[in-house]
Amino acid sequence: MVTDHRKLPRRRGEALNAAIFQAVLDELTEVGYAKLTMERVAERSRTGKASLYRRWASRMELVLEAVYHALPDPDSPPETGSLRGDLLAMLRANAEILAGPAGEALRGLLGDALSDRSRTAELREHSHHSGLRAMQEITRRAVERGEIDADAVTPRRLEVGLAMVREQFLFQGVPIPDDALVEIVDEVVVPLLRGPQS
């Protein structure tokens, strides 16, 4: 039996957005990115399709926003008391997220974007750079603790660990083995950040 969303109590703001984002994640889990439609998300979140299009101009925008909403706060990454511990905790959290609906979304978004320049530009435009922001906070704390020198922290060095996790995700699949994450941290990221200054 289908319930007419117009007869239900009206939700607004964050409550409505949360219901929509949950509907997106549920759809990604159930049918995958390729079969996700605005109609199904509207039906699942018990709102109108027009309500979705007022907020998000495209499926890509909506899915990206739902995924970012599900991610941990990039400005408050795990704090274990050491650079190595923080990096491992962050990469493990990322690997767990990639094994769920967010990973399904990322595969679909990249597939869409790589085949169309305008979609690539749209994906870039809506990127929140959350992983990079988390790395900046982790390395800022490590500099404060005296574990690394601030001059050794460069944009390229901040990207390496996250890029290697994405490569593992895209070409080896999920779940990402924990020993791969430990190797990325111990053999690449920590030595880079403790290496010669830029």
C-alpha positions in Angstrom: 0.0 0.0 0.0 1.5 3.4 -1.1 1.0 6.3 1.3 0.3 9.7 -0.2 3.2 11.8 1.2 0.9 14.9 1.0 -1.3 13.6 3.8 1.6 13.0 6.2 2.9 15.6 8.6 5.1 18.1 6.8 8.8 17.9 7.4 11.2 20.8 6.7 14.9 21.7 6.9 17.2 19.2 8.5 14.5 16.6 9.3 13.5 16.4 5.6 17.1 16.4 4.4 18.0 13.6 6.8 15.1 11.5 5.5 16.1 12.2 1.9 19.8 11.3 2.5 18.8 8.1 4.3 16.6 7.2 1.3 19.5 7.8 -1.0 21.8 5.5 1.0 19.1 2.8 1.3 18.5 3.0 -2.5 22.3 2.7 -3.1 22.4 -0.4 -0.9 19.3 -1.9 -2.5 19.6 -1.1 -6.2 23.0 0.5 -6.7 23.9 3.9 -8.3 23.0 2.9 -11.8 19.4 2.2 -11.0 18.9 5.0 -8.4 16.3 7.6 -9.6 15.0 10.8 -8.2 11.5 9.2 -8.3 12.5 6.3 -6.1 14.3 8.6 -3.6 11.2 10.8 -3.4 8.9 7.8 -2.9 11.2 6.3 -0.3 11.6 9.5 1.7 7.9 10.3 1.4 8.3 13.6 -0.3 7.6 15.0 -3.7 10.1 14.8 -6.7 9.7 18.6 -7.1 11.0 19.0 -3.5 14.2 17.1 -4.5 14.8 19.2 -7.6 14.3 22.4 -5.7 17.3 21.4 -3.6 19.5 19.4 -6.0 19.6 20.0 -9.8 20.8 16.5 -10.6 21.0 13.0 -9.3 24.8 13.5 -9.0 24.4 16.5 -6.7 21.9 14.7 -4.5 24.0 11.5 -4.2 27.2 13.5 -3.5 25.4 15.5 -0.8 24.0 12.3 0.8 27.4 10.7 0.9 29.1 13.8 2.4 26.3 13.9 5.0 27.1 10.3 6.0 30.9 10.9 6.3 32.6 11.8 9.6 33.3 15.4 10.3 36.6 16.1 8.4 37.5 18.9 10.9 37.4 16.4 13.8 39.3 13.3 12.6 40.2 10.5 15.1 42.6 11.6 17.8 44.7 8.8 19.2 47.7 10.8 20.4 50.1 9.9 17.6 50.5 10.6 13.9 50.5 6.9 13.0 47.5 6.1 15.2 45.5 9.0 13.7 46.4 8.0 10.2 45.4 4.4 10.7 42.1 5.3 12.4 41.2 7.7 9.6 42.1 5.3 6.8 40.3 2.5 8.5 37.2 4.7 8.8 37.5 5.5 5.1 37.8 1.9 4.2 34.7 1.0 6.2 32.7 3.8 4.5 33.9 2.6 1.0 32.6 -0.9 1.8 29.1 0.5 2.2 26.6 2.6 0.1 29.1 5.5 -0.1 31.5 3.3 -2.0 28.7 2.2 -4.4 28.0 5.8 -5.0 31.6 6.7 -5.6 32.0 4.0 -8.2 28.8 5.2 -10.0 29.8 8.9 -9.7 33.2 8.2 -11.2 31.7 6.1 -14.0 29.3 9.0 -14.8 32.0 11.7 -14.6 34.7 9.9 -16.6 32.5 9.6 -19.6 31.3 13.2 -19.7 33.3 16.4 -19.3 30.4 18.4 -17.9 29.8 15.7 -15.3 33.5 15.7 -14.4 33.3 19.5 -13.9 30.1 19.0 -11.8 31.8 16.4 -9.6 34.8 18.7 -9.1 32.5 21.7 -8.3 30.6 19.8 -5.6 33.6 18.0 -4.0 34.1 19.0 -0.4 37.7 17.8 -0.2 36.8 16.2 3.2 39.7 13.7 3.1 42.2 16.4 2.5 40.7 18.5 5.3 41.0 15.6 7.7 44.6 15.1 6.7 45.4 18.7 7.3 44.0 18.5 10.8 45.9 15.3 11.6 49.2 16.7 10.4 48.5 20.0 12.2 48.2 18.1 15.5 51.3 16.1 14.7 53.3 19.3 14.1 52.0 20.7 17.5 53.2 17.5 19.2 56.6 17.8 17.6 56.3 14.5 15.6 56.8 16.2 12.2 58.1 19.5 10.8 55.5 21.8 9.3 57.7 22.3 6.2 57.5 18.6 5.4 53.7 18.9 5.1 52.9 19.6 1.4 49.6 19.3 -0.5 51.0 16.3 -2.5 52.2 14.5 0.6 48.7 15.0 2.2 47.1 13.3 -0.9 49.2 10.2 -1.2 47.6 8.0 1.5 44.1 8.8 0.4 45.0 8.3 -3.2 46.4 4.8 -2.4 43.2 3.9 -0.5 41.1 5.0 -3.5 43.3 3.0 -5.9 43.0 -0.1 -3.7 39.2 0.4 -3.6 38.8 0.9 -7.4 41.1 -1.9 -8.6 41.1 -4.4 -5.7 37.6 -3.9 -4.4 36.2 -4.1 -0.9 36.7 -4.8 1.8 40.1 -3.2 1.8 42.4 -5.5 3.9 43.7 -3.9 7.1 47.3 -5.0 6.3 47.1 -2.9 3.2 46.1 0.1 5.2 48.9 -0.5 7.7 51.4 -0.8 4.8 50.2 2.5 3.3 50.7 4.3 6.6 53.9 2.6 7.7 55.7 2.4 4.3 54.5 5.5 2.6 52.6 8.2 4.5 54.6 8.4 7.8 58.0 8.2 6.1 56.9 10.9 3.7 55.8 13.2 6.5 58.9 12.5 8.5 61.2 12.8 5.5 63.1 15.7 4.2 61.4 19.1 4.3 60.0 20.4 1.0 
